[in-house]
C-alpha cells in the first residue's frame, strides 16, 4: 500500500489495489477544467463494481476522444454509482479555483447512492468531502475508480464547452475547451471576454489590460 502522497509503479496502468486497501464502498474522485481561462470546473465521483470493471480505464488525458466516449458509456452502465457535478465560473471567481474544485467534488460525492464511506481523490490536496479522503498523486494512473472519474469529468465538461461554443461563437471553445491557445488569445483581443471567462485569473487580466490589438484599433 502506498503512503499518502506517494505513487507506485504505473507501468501496467490503473488497478483496484487502492480500492481493496480502502473501506467499502469507496469512490474515486477527479476533476477536469482547473486550468482553463474559461468555463466551469467539473468533477466526477465513481463507485466501481469490482466484478465488472470496464476494460481500458486510464488517465483521461492519455486516451483518445473516441476511447473516452466508449468508456464513458461503459462506466455509466457498469458502475455501482456515478455522478458528475460542476462549479460555475462565478463560483471560481468568487472563491478561487481550489475551493471551487472542492465544491464540485463535494456535489458529485453527495449525489452518489449508495453513499461512499471513503474517497480516493486525484492529486495531493485533501478536499473536504462528506467522507474521509485519501489524496493520491497521479491517482488517475493508479486507481481504476479515479481513472473512471477522470473520464466522466472530462467528457461532461468537453460536451458543455461545445455548447458554450454555440452560445459564444468566435472564441474556439469547441477546439480548445477554454484552455490557453493562440486562437483563444487572438479571439479575446478581437472580441473581449465572454460571460464564461474567468476574469479573476491573472494571465487573463494581464491580457485584457495590455495594449489594444492594432487590427482592432484600425477597425474601430
N, C-alpha and C positions, 0 to 999 in steps of 0.2 A: 504494500500500500504506500503510495507516495505521500510525503508530508505536505502540509498545507503550503501552497505556493510553489511546490516543486512540480517538475514534469517527469515523465518516464519515457521509455523508448517508443517512438512514434512510427517505426519502420513498417509496422503491419496495419496502421490505421486505428481508428477508434474501436473499442470493445466495451464490454459490460463489467470490467473489473472494478471500476469505481462505484458502479451501482450495486454490485454484490457486497462491497465493503460499507455500504450506507444503510441506514434504517429504511424500511419499506412502508409505504410507497415513496419512492424518490423520483423527483422530476429533474430534468435537465433544463437549464435556462440560458438563453443567449439573446443578444440584441443585433440590430442592423441599423446603420444610419447615424452613428455617433459623430462621424467625421464630415458629413456634407455641409455645404453652405446653405442648403435649402431643404425644406420638407421635414416631416416629423421623424422621431426615432421610434423604431418598432422593437418589440420583444416577444419572444415565444417561450412557452413552457410545455414540456412533453413528458408524460409518463409512458415509457415503452412497455410493451408486453415482452418479457424476456424470452418467451417461447415463440414469438412471431416478430422478429426484428427485420425491417426491410434491408435488403442487400444493397451494399454500395454507399452506406452512410459515411459522410466525411465533412470536414470543414466546408461550408457552402462556397467559400472563395476559391476552393480547389476544384469545384465541379463546374461543368458547363451549364448553361441555362437550360438545355434540354434535359440534362440529368437532374437538375434541381426540380424541374416541373414534374418529372416522373416520380421522384422521391417525395415530393410534397403530397401527391395523392396517396402514395403507399403509407406514408406516416399517418396521415389523417384517417385512413381506413384500418390500419393495424394497431395504432397506439391505444392504450387503455384510456388516455385522456390527452387532449392538447388544447392550447389556447394561444391566440395572438392578440396583443394589445399595443396601443400607441401612446406616446406623449406628444402633444402638439408643439408647433413652433412657438406659440405663445407661452407654453409651459417651459420650453427650453430657454427662451429669452428671460422669463421671469425668475427661474430657479437656477440655471446653468445646466449644461448637458449631462453632468454626472447625476444630479438629482432627478432630472427628467428621465434619464435611463432607468433609475431606480423606481420611479413612478410606473413606467411602462412594464417593468418586470413584475412589480407587485400586482398590477392589474391582471397580468397574464397568469400568475400563480393563483391568485384569488379566484379566477374563473374555472380552475380545474375541478373536476368531480370524477373520481374521489379526490379529496384534498390531500396533497403530499405532506409527509411529516418531515421531509428533508429535501434540500435543493442543492444540486451541483451547478454552480454558476461559472460561466466562462470568464476568465480574467483574474486579476489579483485583488479586486475590491469586494469586500463582504457587504453587499447591499442588504438593507433591512427589509426582509420579506416575511410573510406570515408563518414561516417555519425556519428552523436552523439552516444555515447556509455554509457550504464549503466552496470557497473560490478555487478554481483550477486554471492555472496559467496554460494557455493553448488548449483549453478543455475541449474545443470543438474538433481537435485532432486526437483526443484521448478517449472521450466518453461518447458512446453512441447516443445517449439521451441529449447531451449538449449539441452534438452534431445535428441531430434531428431538429432541435430548437433553432439552430443557426439557419437551417434550410427554410423552415417556416417563416422565420422573421424576415429573411431576405426576400423570399418570393412574394410575401404580402406587401412589403414596402416597395418592391420594384413595380408591382401592379398599381399601387397607389400613385407612384411617380409617373406612370403612364397616363393616369387620369389627370394628374396635375399638368402634364404636358399639353393636354387638350384644353384645360382651363386657362393656362397661362402660356400661350404659344410664343415661340421665339427664343426661349432660353435653352432648348435642347434637353429638357428633363428626361425625355424618353430614352436618350442615349446615355447620358452621364449620371442620371438619377440624383442630381443635385450636388454632386461632388465637384471639386475644383477641376476645371478643364479649360483650355484656351477658348473654346467656343462659348463656354459659360461666362468667362471674363469679358469677352467681346460683347456678348449679349447684355450683360449688366452695364457696361459702358454705354451701350446704344439705347437701352430701354429703361435703365434704372432698376431698382429692386422690385420684385413682385411681393404680394402679400405673404408668400410662404418662405421668403428669405429670412435667415437668422441674423437679424440686424445687430445683435449684441456681439457677434463674432468679430474679433479684431481684424483678421485679414479682409473681411467684407467691408467693415467700416473704413479701413485704410483705402481700399479700392474706391469706395464711393466718395471719399473726401479728397481723392487725388485730382490732378489736373484733368479737365474735360477732354474727351476724345476729339481730336481735331476734325475728324469726319463729321461728328455730331455737331460741332461748332459751326462748320461750314453749312450743314443742313439747316441749322437754326437761322 
